[in-house]
Amino acid sequence: MPPAKSKAAKGAVELAKIEDVTITVPIVGLTSVIPHKWSEKSLNMMRAKMTSEQGTTRDKREAKDPEAEAEAALYRLPDGRPGVPSTAFKGAMVAACRFFDGLPMTEGRLMIFIHGEGPESLVAITGTEHMREDTPRNATGVVDLRYRTALLANEGEAEPWRADITITYPPKLISEKSILALLDASGRVGVGDWRPGAPKSNTGIYGTYRIDESKEFTRHA
């Protein structure tokens, strides 16, 4: 009987460093996108309820200011440009993994990084801003009026909203062609309020997009 091989004889495991590449891909909106940032007023109300001794503070209802409410719900970069959190686009790409075989969402979220700008890591959006008035129901079932700023997509004379999505990924684990396919498919999931991929909405149609094939994408050195 030959002697048993020791584990040490097998040698150390050799791992190669995972290298990344970065590309910037232009997208164009198919339906209007409705960003939704928690306003400071709403955050202060939640903080007050959580820190109240009774736990049930009730603020006096104030008259609505539609323009102020719509502006407060819009993300803006320090230079004033509107934006959407980069994490929203990453979430859409991860969710879009379900459209394809061979790329579980658990792996997709580890391979993809979406770059943003400013302290809130926003993807800048260009387009025509428009104030919306919607009538959702609150937690008690009562209809309420909500005001949001949407960026339009081919409504009237408005140009569709656009954005440049900068993605870093490991080409040895996922190909450039696959990243482009995943980004394009993520437009079916959408970003912002009332998107098709919203977990509690079966009627969402907003925030959808596709790769803008009329423009070239950029490979960064």
Secondary structure, DSSP 8 states (H G I E B T S, - for coil): ------GGGG----------EEEEEEEEESS-B------HHHHHHHHHHHH-SSS----------HHHHHHHTS-B-TTS-BEEEHHHHHHHHHHHGGGSSS--HHHHHHH-EE--BTTTTEEEEES-EEEEEE--B-TTS-B--EEEEEE-SSSTT----EEEEEEEE-TTTS-HHHHHHHHHHHHHH--STT-TT-TT-SS---S-EEE-TTS--EE--
